């Protein structure tokens, strides 16, 4: 079993959904970003998505776009992102790490080199939002052959005719985008999300996690009642932004702000499990 498989199995054994947290590598600077990364598991994160900064993140809302800009301004590169994963792995062997982003930086780095280096650094999976199933030979299949999970996104517009293509080479888990639009732009309709998750689960045995628009412990609890995992990203990078000083630099509260919010989200996920058990 992969780290991803083991973690979802452990959460199932506890009768709860997993909390998946997203942060942008290098935001607001390399040292603070690594400190945030190290804080996530102890705050309650079960899996970690690390955003690979990109100049044109078209699927992301303002919060994540700004986090990419801060990281790139600070000199973050894909090479430095992989180094950050290595540094994280030096003290944390169990928490799954998924790199999330766009294909252009990977293409420039070189696919074969990237997959080798990512695997050696301790990466467990990839989410590349601008590569559709029709382009699986470009990165998805090579990633699977390299031992990395390739996680696909399903959306409210992914109907039953399209779903088999989306699921064909997906591994690790399925990421259901709860809203039509960019990240952090709206609050999901929790009832509609639960119905969509049930529909997807009828087509696959993979865990189905839900992201986009989850901002609070209450939101996380509502999603956790019907999904295998809850993803939170924009709220966390916004917590980073709100903690910065007037020059955009980290302060003494930056890591704590993220850690505190993750704790609230983790409590929300766990409260859903208690409510279900009761």
C-alpha positions, 0 to 999 in steps of 0.5 A: 500500500502507498502512503496515501492508501495507508492514510485513508485506511487509517481514517476509515478505521477511525470512522472519519474523513481525512483532512487534506490541507493545501499550502503554496511552496515558498509562501511567504518565504522558503523558511516560513513555508517549510515551518508551516509544512512541518506544523501541518501534521501536528495540527491535524492534517492527514494529507498535504497538498503542496502547490507548485507556484506558477505565473498563470494559475487559471483554476485558482482564485485570488488567494492562491494566485497571490500566494503563488506571486509571493512565492515566485517573488521570493525566488521559489522554483520547482527545484526548491519545492522538491528540496522542501519536500526532502526537508519535510521528509527528514522528520516526517515519514508517514504523512502523504505529500501530493504536489498540485499545480500546472503542467508548464513547470514540470514540462520545463523541468523535464518529465522523466527527471521530474518524476525521478526527483519527485519520487526520490524526494518523498512525493506520493502523488500529483494533481495537474489540473490542466492535463485532461485524460486525453493527454494521459501519455504526457504525464499521467501514465509515466507518473503511475509507472514511476510509482506516483499516484495521479489524482484526477479532478471531477467537477459538477459538470462531469456527467456519467458519460465523462466520468469513466474517462476521468477515472480510467488512470486515477489513483490515490483518490478522486478530487471532487471540485464542489463548485463551478468556478475558481478556488475560494470563490463560493460556499458549496451547496453541501446537499448537492455535494453529498449527492455528487460524491455518492454518484462518483462512489458508485463508479469507483472504489477510490476515496472521494475527497471534496475541495473548493470553498471549504473555509471553516470547521463547520464547512469541513464537518458538513462535507465530512459527513458524506465524503472520504476527505475534505480539502482546504486551501484558499482559507489557509493561504489567506491565513498566511496573507493576513498574518504578514506585515506591511511589507509582505513578510512573515511575522511571529504569528504566521505559522501559528495562524495556519496551525490554529486554522488547521486545528479548527478544521481537524476538529470539524472533521472529527466532530462529523465522525462523532455525530455519525457514530452517535 
